[in-house]
């Protein structure tokens, strides 16, 4: 059986990327083949090097005005693209090249608190400000618009009246690290 290959896109510290890479480190059927980033200062780069995963950096112009990133993924025979804290909208050409093979994790219960500008602490601040009784994560397919692809998986966590955005972020991150690698593995098993 051919090894299933996944590529992770990340713009930040890369804690989810690392959890996914660790999950598949000794897997007999799945490997993290590449980590790609648009941010040369991203913490994910150091994590990838420590995990011996090749890193590819690209800039905005390359991502949006060429097909180089799509070609890299195709040349590497990538089966699934996983976004883990990646802050750029995926170009239409890439969505079409990998139909239902690009997934993202969002730190809230979509469709609430999604869309352009809704990432990281902005999401948790909005949840606390709205006095929501719960938050959670949404894992979804990626389309040409922020956070509008079909939802694959959601799980919730309680939000206490006394919780700060940082408290909510910590609860949500536990869910991300616990569930994202497992959902990715299930998706790959169906490809």
QUIWOJO-V444950 format. One record per run of one state. SS is the DSSP state (H for helix, E for strand, - for the rest). FROM is the first residue (numbers start at 0). LEN is the number of residues. If there is no record, write none. Layout:
BEGIN
<<SS,FROM,LEN> <SS,FROM,LEN>>
END
This chain:
BEGIN
<<-,0,3> <E,3,6> <-,9,5> <H,14,9> <-,23,6> <E,29,8> <-,37,5> <H,42,8> <-,50,3> <E,53,4> <-,57,2> <H,59,6> <-,65,2> <H,67,8> <-,75,4> <E,79,4> <-,83,8> <H,91,6> <-,97,4> <E,101,5> <-,106,13> <H,119,10> <-,129,4> <E,133,8> <-,141,9> <E,150,8> <-,158,6> <H,164,25> <-,189,2>>
END
